[in-house]
């Protein structure tokens, strides 16, 4: 195959996460579209490719692949795609291979939706290696890369900007792809005397010569961008990933937003020179005058201030101080469940629920060891949840014997009291390690006692397990709101039910696998992060449009903020 089977991550991260129809022009073997569909399974991804061998692979990954040479037929797909229906047009190192990229791009823009996005990755003619090879007299074509013999047009950053504009598009932003900054520096330093003699600014030249490629984002018209900044707690247990980094990454592909994540507690959270937008505190402690002092500078610069919180505050000791203003001293609150939203509305009526979602559907790695089932128990602060079930667990593991292996993360107490030699222990670990352990399991044990604190929890552990085809063995508390018992998971309401249902799953691995398959299908249909990105973006824009009203309400709740 003439194409390396890999995708460009900088293009991938800029495809709108909620796109309905994506057209990848020059899709190669379809690696980019296949990876995007892991993030947004509902999307239709179409490709255009002229290499027959690459098309055979791409056809197994994408929804449809059109075979054609754009030099001969600029619109090989015109009869199949309605004008104005494409949400994202992608050209990954494609336009430079066309005899008339200006005409081709103008023709394709007619397919673009009114709010659609065009993504272009273009090789940089100003890359330092061009000049070096010309100076040495060693310039020649190669099979692929910057000097690909298929290239018939050459573009600098500015030339690509003009290409987009002359095709009826408004460039929104450009990202340089730099792969060997050190070599670019060595070359620029060596050339610096000559550059100065020619009146060329040396740092400016290096900035142009470093990137191997540029990734451009363009639209039909200029789009105002609302800044969105969030703090983030240190990543523990996946909360920061699921509630901050993954949503912010997904929102970054929205052309009407610009996103940034900063360290929690960093007083440089917002540069005073930044235009104001929406600032989100992730699980903050806004208490007393120190808490107000964090909010006041943001308000003075015109920011709208939000709080992201996903646990019942009445059961968190540090929040029981009388001067805690986490939810009152902000314009709005975002959270993960409806029961928790009702609790938070005691302090602030402006609360929005965004359920947890899966950012990317993972590969399958379980059900590979015949005759053995692995059950995972992993969770922070779950030490009080399992003691009522310990005797039932020990009866079950004794009956199951070597057919059941139990993997325990962090909770040494349960590990020590579980009466089986078929067990393993992993100390508190990073989110990637937890995901790997989950991927290799067949059952996830999820006990939650029926308490006011637990009733406000989300079903995150269920959807994480379901994405990996792992069958949830879960308490009715929280999980009965999502799990269809016996279909997408298994619920228990007593120790006896836990014992019976665990042994049934161990004895019937095909049933365990089919339940995991159904749970994974549920996540694919309903619980991907991509499916809520449009609602998140719309809510932030609505808040910004109502900022005067929200600010008046904020000062009514906490008049001290006006000082």
FIZAVEX-83329 format. One record per residue (C-alpha): x, y, z; residue number from 1. Coordinates in Angstrom, 1 decimal, always signed. Example, Ala and Ser with C-alpha at 12.3 -4.5 7.8 and 13.67 -1.06 7.14 Angstrom:
REM FIZAVEX-83329
PT       u       v       w   nr
PT   +12.3    -4.5    +7.8    1
PT   +13.7    -1.1    +7.1    2
REM end
This chain:
REM FIZAVEX-83329
PT       u       v       w   nr
PT    +0.0    +0.0    +0.0    1
PT    +1.3    +3.4    -0.9    2
PT    +0.0    +5.1    +2.2    3
PT    +1.3    +4.6    +5.8    4
PT    -1.6    +3.2    +7.8    5
PT    -1.8    +6.0   +10.4    6
PT    -3.8    +9.1   +11.2    7
PT    -2.8   +12.7   +11.8    8
PT    -3.8   +13.4   +15.5    9
PT    -3.8   +17.2   +14.9   10
PT    -6.4   +16.7   +12.2   11
PT    -8.4   +14.3   +14.4   12
PT    -8.6   +16.7   +17.3   13
PT   -10.0   +19.4   +15.1   14
PT   -12.9   +17.4   +13.6   15
PT   -16.0   +18.7   +15.3   16
PT   -16.9   +16.0   +17.8   17
PT   -20.6   +16.2   +17.0   18
PT   -20.3   +16.1   +13.2   19
PT   -23.0   +14.2   +11.4   20
PT   -21.3   +13.9    +8.0   21
PT   -17.5   +14.0    +7.4   22
PT   -15.8   +13.8    +4.0   23
PT   -12.2   +12.9    +4.1   24
PT   -10.7   +13.8    +0.7   25
PT    -7.6   +11.7    +0.1   26
PT    -8.5    +9.3    +2.9   27
PT    -5.8    +6.8    +2.2   28
PT    -6.6    +3.5    +4.0   29
PT    -9.2    +5.3    +6.2   30
PT    -7.2    +5.4    +9.5   31
PT    -8.3    +8.9   +10.4   32
PT   -12.0    +8.3    +9.8   33
PT   -11.9    +5.0   +11.7   34
PT   -10.3    +6.6   +14.7   35
PT   -12.9    +9.5   +14.6   36
PT   -15.8    +7.0   +14.6   37
PT   -14.4    +5.6   +17.9   38
PT   -15.2    +9.1   +19.3   39
PT   -18.4    +9.6   +17.4   40
PT   -20.0    +6.3   +16.3   41
PT   -23.1    +8.1   +15.0   42
PT   -21.2   +10.0   +12.4   43
PT   -21.2    +9.1    +8.7   44
PT   -17.6    +9.2    +7.4   45
PT   -17.1    +9.2    +3.7   46
PT   -13.8    +9.0    +1.9   47
PT   -12.3    +9.9    -1.5   48
PT    -9.3    +7.9    -2.7   49
PT    -7.6    +7.1    -6.0   50
PT    -5.3    +4.3    -4.8   51
PT    -7.1    +1.0    -5.3   52
PT    -5.2    -0.9    -2.6   53
PT    -5.9    +1.8    +0.0   54
PT    -9.6    +1.9    -1.1   55
PT   -10.0    -1.8    -0.3   56
PT    -8.9    -1.2    +3.3   57
PT   -10.7    +2.1    +3.7   58
PT   -14.0    +0.5    +2.5   59
PT   -13.9    -1.8    +5.6   60
PT   -13.5    +1.2    +8.0   61
PT   -15.6    +4.0    +6.5   62
PT   -19.3    +4.2    +5.6   63
PT   -18.5    +4.7    +1.9   64
PT   -15.4    +5.4    -0.2   65
PT   -15.5    +7.0    -3.6   66
PT   -12.9    +5.9    -6.0   67
PT   -11.6    +8.7    -8.2   68
PT    -8.9   +11.0    -9.3   69
PT    -9.8   +14.6    -8.4   70
PT    -7.5   +15.9   -11.2   71
PT    -9.8   +14.2   -13.7   72
PT   -13.1   +14.6   -11.8   73
PT   -13.2   +17.3    -9.1   74
PT   -16.6   +16.0    -7.8   75
PT   -16.8   +12.2    -8.1   76
PT   -19.3   +12.1    -5.3   77
PT   -21.6   +15.0    -6.4   78
PT   -24.7   +12.7    -7.0   79
PT   -24.4   +11.1    -3.6   80
PT   -23.8   +14.1    -1.3   81
PT   -26.3   +17.0    -1.1   82
PT   -24.9   +20.5    -1.3   83
PT   -24.7   +22.1    +2.2   84
PT   -24.8   +18.7    +4.0   85
PT   -21.1   +18.1    +4.9   86
PT   -20.1   +19.2    +8.5   87
PT   -16.4   +18.7    +8.0   88
PT   -14.3   +18.6    +4.8   89
PT   -10.8   +17.2    +5.4   90
PT    -7.7   +17.5    +3.2   91
PT    -4.8   +15.7    +4.9   92
PT    -1.8   +16.3    +2.6   93
PT    -4.0   +16.2    -0.4   94
PT    -4.4   +19.6    -2.1   95
PT    -0.7   +19.8    -3.0   96
PT    -1.2   +16.8    -5.2   97
PT    -3.9   +18.5    -7.4   98
PT    -3.2   +20.4   -10.6   99
PT    -5.8   +23.0    -9.7  100
PT    -6.4   +22.9    -5.9  101
PT    -8.1   +26.4    -6.1  102
PT   -10.8   +25.2    -8.4  103
PT   -11.2   +21.8    -6.6  104
PT   -11.6   +23.4    -3.2  105
PT   -14.1   +26.0    -4.6  106
PT   -16.2   +23.2    -6.0  107
PT   -16.1   +21.2    -2.7  108
PT   -17.1   +24.2    -0.6  109
PT   -20.5   +24.0    -2.2  110
PT   -21.0   +20.8    -0.2  111
PT   -20.2   +22.4    +3.1  112
PT   -22.9   +23.1    +5.7  113
PT   -23.4   +26.7    +6.7  114
PT   -21.7   +26.1   +10.0  115
PT   -19.3   +23.5    +8.6  116
PT   -15.5   +23.3    +9.0  117
PT   -12.7   +22.7    +6.5  118
PT    -9.5   +21.1    +7.8  119
PT    -6.3   +21.3    +5.7  120
PT    -2.9   +19.8    +6.5  121
PT    -0.4   +21.3    +4.1  122
PT    +3.3   +20.6    +3.7  123
PT    +5.4   +23.7    +4.3  124
PT    +7.5   +24.8    +1.3  125
PT    +9.5   +27.1    +3.7  126
PT   +10.7   +24.2    +5.8  127
PT   +14.4   +24.6    +6.5  128
PT   +15.2   +21.3    +4.7  129
PT   +14.1   +22.7    +1.4  130
PT   +16.6   +25.5    +1.6  131
PT   +19.4   +23.2    +2.9  132
PT   +18.9   +20.7    +0.0  133
PT   +18.8   +23.5    -2.6  134
PT   +22.0   +25.1    -1.2  135
PT   +23.8   +21.7    -1.2  136
PT   +22.4   +20.8    -4.7  137
PT   +20.9   +17.6    -3.3  138
PT   +17.2   +18.4    -3.9  139
PT   +15.2   +15.5    -5.4  140
PT   +11.8   +13.9    -5.1  141
PT   +11.1   +11.0    -2.7  142
PT    +8.5    +8.3    -2.4  143
PT    +6.6   +10.1    +0.4  144
PT    +6.9   +13.0    +2.9  145
PT    +7.8   +16.6    +2.2  146
PT    +9.5   +15.8    -1.1  147
PT    +6.8   +13.3    -2.3  148
PT    +7.0   +12.9    -6.0  149
PT    +3.1   +13.2    -6.2  150
PT    +3.3   +16.8    -5.2  151
PT    +2.6   +19.2    -8.1  152
PT    +1.9   +22.3    -6.0  153
PT    +3.9   +23.9    -3.2  154
PT    +2.5   +26.1    -0.5  155
PT    +4.0   +28.3    +2.3  156
PT    +1.8   +29.2    +5.3  157
PT    +0.8   +32.5    +3.6  158
PT    +0.1   +30.8    +0.3  159
PT    -2.2   +28.4    +2.0  160
PT    -4.0   +31.3    +3.7  161
PT    -4.6   +32.8    +0.2  162
PT    -5.7   +29.4    -1.2  163
PT    -8.4   +29.2    +1.5  164
PT    -9.5   +32.8    +1.0  165
PT    -9.7   +32.5    -2.8  166
PT   -11.8   +29.4    -2.4  167
PT   -14.5   +31.4    -0.5  168
PT   -13.4   +30.4    +3.0  169
PT   -12.4   +32.4    +6.1  170
PT    -9.3   +30.9    +7.8  171
PT   -10.0   +30.6   +11.6  172
PT    -6.6   +29.4   +12.9  173
PT    -3.4   +27.5   +12.0  174
PT    -1.3   +25.1   +14.0  175
PT    +2.4   +24.4   +13.0  176
PT    +3.5   +20.8   +13.1  177
PT    +7.2   +20.8   +14.2  178
PT    +9.0   +17.5   +14.4  179
PT   +12.7   +18.5   +14.6  180
PT   +13.0   +21.9   +16.2  181
PT   +16.7   +21.3   +17.1  182
PT   +17.7   +20.7   +13.5  183
PT   +15.8   +23.8   +12.4  184
PT   +17.7   +25.8   +15.1  185
PT   +21.1   +24.5   +13.9  186
PT   +20.3   +25.4   +10.3  187
PT   +18.9   +28.9   +11.2  188
PT   +21.9   +29.7   +13.5  189
PT   +24.3   +28.7   +10.7  190
PT   +22.4   +30.9    +8.2  191
PT   +21.9   +33.8   +10.6  192
PT   +24.8   +36.0    +9.2  193
PT   +23.5   +35.7    +5.7  194
PT   +19.9   +36.3    +6.8  195
PT   +20.9   +39.5    +8.6  196
PT   +22.8   +40.7    +5.5  197
PT   +19.7   +40.2    +3.5  198
PT   +17.6   +42.1    +6.0  199
PT   +15.6   +39.0    +7.1  200
PT   +14.6   +38.8   +10.7  201
PT   +16.2   +35.7   +12.1  202
PT   +13.6   +34.6   +14.7  203
PT   +10.8   +35.3   +12.2  204
PT   +12.6   +33.1    +9.6  205
PT   +13.0   +30.3   +12.1  206
PT    +9.3   +30.5   +12.9  207
PT    +8.5   +30.0    +9.2  208
PT   +11.2   +27.3    +8.7  209
PT   +10.5   +25.0   +11.7  210
PT    +7.1   +23.5   +10.8  211
PT    +7.1   +20.5    +8.5  212
PT    +3.3   +21.1    +7.9  213
PT    +0.6   +23.4    +8.9  214
PT    -2.9   +22.4   +10.0  215
PT    -5.5   +25.0    +9.0  216
PT    -9.1   +25.3   +10.2  217
PT   -11.5   +27.4    +8.0  218
PT   -15.2   +28.1    +7.7  219
PT   -17.6   +29.9    +5.4  220
PT   -17.3   +33.1    +7.4  221
PT   -15.4   +34.5   +10.4  222
PT   -16.6   +33.0   +13.7  223
PT   -16.4   +34.9   +17.1  224
PT   -14.8   +32.6   +19.7  225
PT   -15.9   +32.5   +23.3  226
PT   -12.9   +31.7   +25.6  227
PT   -13.5   +28.7   +27.9  228
PT   -10.9   +28.1   +30.7  229
PT   -11.1   +25.4   +33.4  230
PT    -9.0   +24.6   +36.4  231
PT    -8.3   +20.9   +37.0  232
PT    -7.6   +18.9   +40.1  233
PT    -4.6   +16.6   +40.0  234
PT    -5.8   +13.5   +38.1  235
PT    -7.0   +10.9   +40.6  236
PT    -9.4    +8.1   +39.8  237
PT   -10.3    +9.5   +36.4  238
PT   -12.5   +12.4   +37.6  239
PT   -10.3   +15.0   +36.1  240
PT   -10.2   +13.1   +32.8  241
PT   -14.0   +12.6   +32.5  242
PT   -15.2   +15.9   +33.9  243
PT   -12.5   +18.3   +32.6  244
PT    -9.8   +17.2   +30.1  245
PT   -11.9   +15.1   +27.8  246
PT   -14.9   +17.5   +27.6  247
PT   -12.5   +20.5   +27.1  248
PT   -10.7   +18.6   +24.3  249
PT   -14.0   +17.8   +22.7  250
PT   -15.2   +21.5   +23.0  251
PT   -11.8   +22.7   +21.5  252
PT   -13.0   +21.4   +18.1  253
PT   -16.0   +23.7   +18.2  254
PT   -15.1   +26.7   +16.1  255
PT   -17.1   +29.1   +18.3  256
PT   -15.1   +28.2   +21.4  257
PT   -11.4   +28.3   +22.5  258
PT   -10.5   +26.1   +25.4  259
PT    -7.7   +26.0   +27.9  260
PT    -7.1   +23.9   +31.1  261
PT    -4.9   +25.3   +33.9  262
PT    -3.6   +23.9   +37.1  263
PT    -5.9   +24.0   +40.1  264
PT    -5.1   +26.7   +42.5  265
PT    -2.8   +28.5   +40.0  266
PT    -3.4   +32.2   +40.6  267
PT    -2.3   +32.8   +36.9  268
PT    -5.6   +31.0   +36.0  269
PT    -6.6   +33.8   +33.6  270
PT    -4.1   +36.1   +31.9  271
PT    -5.4   +39.7   +32.4  272
PT    -4.7   +40.3   +28.7  273
PT    -7.1   +37.6   +27.7  274
PT   -10.5   +38.6   +26.4  275
PT   -13.2   +37.6   +29.0  276
PT   -15.2   +34.5   +28.6  277
PT   -16.3   +31.6   +30.9  278
PT   -14.1   +30.4   +33.7  279
PT   -14.8   +27.0   +35.4  280
PT   -13.5   +26.1   +38.9  281
PT   -13.2   +22.3   +39.1  282
PT   -14.2   +21.1   +42.6  283
PT   -12.9   +24.3   +44.3  284
PT   -12.8   +25.4   +47.9  285
PT   -14.1   +28.9   +47.8  286
PT   -14.2   +29.8   +51.5  287
PT   -14.3   +33.1   +53.3  288
PT   -12.3   +36.1   +52.1  289
PT    -9.7   +33.9   +50.4  290
PT   -12.4   +32.3   +48.2  291
PT   -13.9   +35.6   +47.3  292
PT   -10.4   +36.9   +46.4  293
PT   -10.2   +34.2   +43.8  294
PT   -13.4   +35.2   +42.2  295
PT   -13.2   +39.0   +42.3  296
PT   -10.4   +39.5   +39.8  297
PT   -12.2   +37.4   +37.3  298
PT   -15.4   +39.3   +37.7  299
PT   -13.5   +42.6   +37.4  300
PT   -12.2   +41.5   +34.0  301
PT   -15.7   +40.5   +32.8  302
PT   -15.5   +36.7   +33.2  303
PT   -18.5   +34.5   +33.8  304
PT   -17.6   +32.1   +36.7  305
PT   -18.8   +28.5   +37.0  306
PT   -18.3   +25.6   +39.3  307
PT   -17.9   +22.0   +38.2  308
PT   -18.8   +19.6   +41.1  309
PT   -19.8   +16.0   +41.1  310
PT   -20.3   +14.8   +44.7  311
PT   -22.8   +15.6   +47.4  312
PT   -21.2   +18.5   +49.3  313
PT   -23.0   +17.8   +52.6  314
PT   -20.8   +14.7   +53.1  315
PT   -17.4   +16.3   +52.3  316
PT   -15.9   +17.5   +55.6  317
PT   -13.9   +20.4   +54.3  318
PT   -17.1   +21.9   +52.8  319
PT   -18.9   +22.0   +56.1  320
PT   -17.3   +25.3   +57.1  321
PT   -19.9   +28.0   +57.4  322
PT   -18.1   +30.3   +55.1  323
PT   -17.9   +28.0   +52.1  324
PT   -19.3   +29.7   +49.0  325
PT   -18.6   +27.1   +46.3  326
PT   -22.0   +27.3   +44.7  327
PT   -23.3   +30.7   +45.7  328
PT   -20.3   +32.8   +44.7  329
PT   -20.4   +31.6   +41.0  330
PT   -22.8   +32.5   +38.2  331
PT   -23.7   +28.8   +37.5  332
PT   -22.9   +25.2   +38.4  333
PT   -22.4   +22.1   +36.2  334
PT   -22.7   +18.6   +37.6  335
PT   -23.2   +15.0   +36.7  336
PT   -26.6   +13.7   +37.9  337
PT   -30.1   +15.1   +38.5  338
PT   -30.3   +14.1   +42.2  339
PT   -27.1   +16.1   +42.8  340
PT   -28.4   +19.0   +40.8  341
PT   -31.4   +19.2   +43.2  342
PT   -29.0   +19.4   +46.1  343
PT   -26.9   +22.2   +44.5  344
PT   -30.0   +24.2   +43.6  345
PT   -30.3   +25.0   +47.3  346
PT   -27.5   +27.5   +46.8  347
PT   -27.8   +28.4   +43.1  348
PT   -30.8   +28.0   +40.7  349
PT   -28.5   +28.0   +37.7  350
PT   -27.5   +24.3   +37.6  351
PT   -27.0   +22.2   +34.5  352
PT   -26.5   +18.4   +34.3  353
PT   -24.0   +16.9   +31.8  354
PT   -23.9   +13.1   +32.4  355
PT   -20.5   +11.4   +32.2  356
PT   -19.7   +10.1   +28.7  357
PT   -17.1    +7.9   +27.0  358
PT   -14.6   +10.0   +25.0  359
PT   -13.3    +7.1   +22.8  360
PT   -14.5    +3.6   +22.4  361
PT   -11.6    +1.3   +23.3  362
PT   -10.3    -1.9   +21.7  363
PT   -11.7    -5.2   +23.2  364
PT    -9.2    -7.2   +25.2  365
PT   -11.3    -9.5   +27.5  366
PT   -12.8   -13.1   +27.2  367
PT    -9.5   -14.5   +26.0  368
PT    -8.7   -17.0   +28.7  369
PT   -11.1   -20.0   +28.5  370
PT   -12.2   -21.3   +31.8  371
PT   -11.4   -18.2   +33.8  372
PT   -13.3   -15.1   +34.7  373
PT   -11.6   -12.0   +36.2  374
PT   -13.6    -9.7   +38.4  375
PT   -12.3    -6.3   +39.1  376
PT   -13.0    -4.1   +42.2  377
PT   -11.6    -0.6   +41.8  378
PT   -12.7    +2.6   +43.5  379
PT   -11.6    +5.4   +45.7  380
PT   -13.1    +5.7   +49.1  381
PT   -15.2    +2.6   +48.7  382
PT   -14.0    +0.9   +51.9  383
PT   -17.4    +1.1   +53.6  384
PT   -19.3    -0.4   +50.6  385
PT   -18.1    -4.0   +50.6  386
PT   -18.2    -5.3   +54.3  387
PT   -21.9    -6.2   +54.1  388
PT   -21.1    -8.5   +51.2  389
PT   -17.8   -10.0   +52.4  390
PT   -19.3   -13.4   +53.6  391
PT   -21.2   -13.8   +50.3  392
PT   -18.1   -13.0   +48.3  393
PT   -16.1   -15.5   +50.3  394
PT   -18.7   -18.2   +49.7  395
PT   -18.7   -17.4   +46.0  396
PT   -15.0   -17.5   +45.5  397
PT   -14.7   -20.7   +47.4  398
PT   -17.3   -22.4   +45.1  399
PT   -15.8   -20.9   +42.0  400
PT   -12.2   -21.9   +42.8  401
PT    -9.7   -21.2   +40.0  402
PT   -12.4   -20.3   +37.6  403
PT   -12.7   -16.9   +39.3  404
PT    -9.8   -14.5   +39.7  405
PT   -10.4   -11.3   +41.6  406
PT    -8.3    -8.2   +40.9  407
PT    -8.4    -5.4   +43.5  408
PT    -7.2    -1.9   +43.1  409
PT    -6.2    +0.3   +46.1  410
PT    -8.5    -1.4   +48.7  411
PT    -6.0    -3.5   +50.8  412
PT    -8.7    -4.3   +53.4  413
PT   -10.8    -6.3   +50.9  414
PT    -7.8    -8.0   +49.4  415
PT    -6.6    -9.2   +52.8  416
PT   -10.0   -10.5   +53.8  417
PT   -10.9   -12.2   +50.5  418
PT   -10.4   -15.9   +51.2  419
PT    -9.0   -17.1   +47.9  420
PT    -5.5   -17.6   +46.5  421
PT    -6.8   -16.5   +43.1  422
PT    -6.5   -12.8   +43.6  423
PT    -4.1    -9.9   +42.8  424
PT    -3.6    -6.4   +44.2  425
PT    -2.6    -3.2   +42.5  426
PT    -2.0    +0.0   +44.6  427
PT    -3.6    +3.3   +43.8  428
PT    -2.7    +3.8   +40.1  429
PT    -3.1    +6.2   +37.3  430
PT    -6.2    +6.3   +35.0  431
PT    -4.5    +4.5   +32.1  432
PT    -3.5    +1.6   +34.4  433
PT    -7.0    +1.4   +35.7  434
PT    -8.4    +1.3   +32.2  435
PT    -5.9    -1.5   +31.2  436
PT    -7.0    -3.6   +34.2  437
PT   -10.6    -3.0   +33.4  438
PT   -10.1    -4.0   +29.7  439
PT    -8.7    -7.4   +30.8  440
PT   -11.6    -8.2   +33.1  441
PT   -14.9    -9.8   +32.5  442
PT   -16.9    -8.6   +35.5  443
PT   -16.7    -5.3   +37.4  444
PT   -17.9    -5.5   +41.0  445
PT   -19.8    -2.2   +41.9  446
PT   -21.3    -2.2   +45.4  447
PT   -22.9    +1.0   +46.7  448
PT   -24.8    +1.2   +49.9  449
PT   -28.1    +3.1   +49.9  450
PT   -27.1    +6.4   +51.4  451
PT   -27.9   +10.1   +50.6  452
PT   -24.3   +10.6   +49.4  453
PT   -24.3    +7.5   +47.1  454
PT   -27.7    +8.3   +45.6  455
PT   -26.2   +11.4   +44.1  456
PT   -23.3    +9.5   +42.5  457
PT   -23.1    +8.9   +38.7  458
PT   -23.0    +5.6   +36.8  459
PT   -19.5    +6.3   +35.5  460
PT   -18.1    +3.0   +36.6  461
PT   -20.9    +1.2   +34.6  462
PT   -20.3    +3.1   +31.4  463
PT   -16.5    +2.7   +31.7  464
PT   -17.0    -1.1   +32.2  465
PT   -19.5    -1.3   +29.4  466
PT   -17.2    +0.4   +26.9  467
PT   -14.7    -2.5   +27.5  468
PT   -17.5    -5.2   +27.2  469
PT   -17.2    -5.8   +31.0  470
PT   -20.3    -7.0   +32.7  471
PT   -21.3    -4.8   +35.7  472
PT   -22.3    -6.7   +38.8  473
PT   -23.8    -3.7   +40.6  474
PT   -25.9    -2.6   +43.5  475
PT   -29.3    -1.3   +42.7  476
PT   -28.3    +2.0   +44.2  477
PT   -27.5    +4.5   +41.4  478
PT   -27.1    +1.7   +38.8  479
PT   -30.7    +0.7   +38.5  480
PT   -31.3    +4.1   +36.9  481
PT   -29.2    +2.9   +33.9  482
PT   -28.7    -0.8   +33.9  483
PT   -31.4    -3.2   +32.4  484
PT   -31.0    -6.1   +34.8  485
PT   -29.9    -9.2   +33.0  486
PT   -29.6    -7.4   +29.7  487
PT   -26.9    -4.7   +30.0  488
PT   -25.7    -5.6   +33.5  489
PT   -26.6    -7.6   +36.6  490
PT   -28.0    -6.0   +39.7  491
PT   -28.1    -7.3   +43.3  492
PT   -30.0    -6.1   +46.3  493
PT   -28.8    -8.5   +49.0  494
PT   -25.7   -10.6   +49.8  495
PT   -27.5   -13.7   +48.7  496
PT   -28.3   -12.2   +45.3  497
PT   -24.7   -11.1   +44.9  498
PT   -23.5   -14.7   +45.6  499
PT   -26.0   -16.3   +43.3  500
PT   -25.6   -13.9   +40.4  501
PT   -21.8   -13.9   +40.6  502
PT   -21.7   -17.7   +40.4  503
PT   -24.1   -17.7   +37.5  504
PT   -21.8   -15.3   +35.6  505
PT   -18.8   -17.5   +36.3  506
PT   -20.6   -20.6   +35.3  507
PT   -21.9   -19.1   +32.0  508
PT   -19.1   -17.1   +30.4  509
PT   -21.1   -16.9   +27.1  510
PT   -23.9   -15.1   +29.0  511
PT   -21.4   -12.8   +30.7  512
PT   -20.0   -11.9   +27.3  513
PT   -23.4   -11.3   +25.8  514
PT   -24.4    -9.0   +28.6  515
PT   -21.1    -7.1   +28.1  516
PT   -21.8    -6.8   +24.4  517
PT   -25.2    -5.4   +25.1  518
PT   -23.8    -2.9   +27.5  519
PT   -21.1    -1.8   +25.0  520
PT   -23.9    -1.4   +22.4  521
PT   -25.8    +0.8   +24.8  522
PT   -22.8    +3.1   +25.3  523
PT   -22.3    +3.3   +21.5  524
PT   -25.9    +4.4   +21.1  525
PT   -26.4    +6.7   +24.1  526
PT   -23.4    +7.5   +26.2  527
PT   -20.6    +8.9   +24.1  528
PT   -19.2   +12.3   +25.0  529
PT   -19.7   +13.4   +21.4  530
PT   -23.4   +13.3   +21.8  531
PT   -23.5   +16.1   +24.4  532
PT   -20.9   +18.4   +23.0  533
PT   -23.5   +20.5   +21.1  534
PT   -25.6   +20.9   +24.2  535
PT   -22.5   +21.9   +26.3  536
PT   -21.5   +24.5   +23.7  537
PT   -25.1   +25.9   +23.4  538
PT   -25.3   +26.2   +27.2  539
PT   -22.1   +28.2   +27.5  540
PT   -23.2   +30.5   +24.7  541
PT   -26.6   +30.9   +26.4  542
PT   -24.9   +31.8   +29.7  543
PT   -22.7   +34.3   +28.0  544
PT   -25.7   +35.9   +26.3  545
PT   -27.4   +36.2   +29.8  546
PT   -24.3   +37.4   +31.6  547
PT   -25.8   +40.7   +32.8  548
PT   -28.8   +38.9   +34.3  549
PT   -26.6   +36.2   +35.9  550
PT   -24.2   +38.7   +37.3  551
PT   -27.0   +40.7   +39.0  552
PT   -28.3   +37.4   +40.6  553
PT   -24.7   +36.6   +41.7  554
PT   -24.3   +39.9   +43.5  555
PT   -27.8   +39.4   +45.1  556
PT   -26.6   +36.1   +46.6  557
PT   -23.1   +37.3   +47.6  558
PT   -23.0   +41.2   +47.8  559
PT   -19.5   +41.0   +49.2  560
PT   -18.3   +40.2   +45.7  561
PT   -19.1   +43.8   +44.7  562
PT   -16.4   +45.2   +46.9  563
REM end
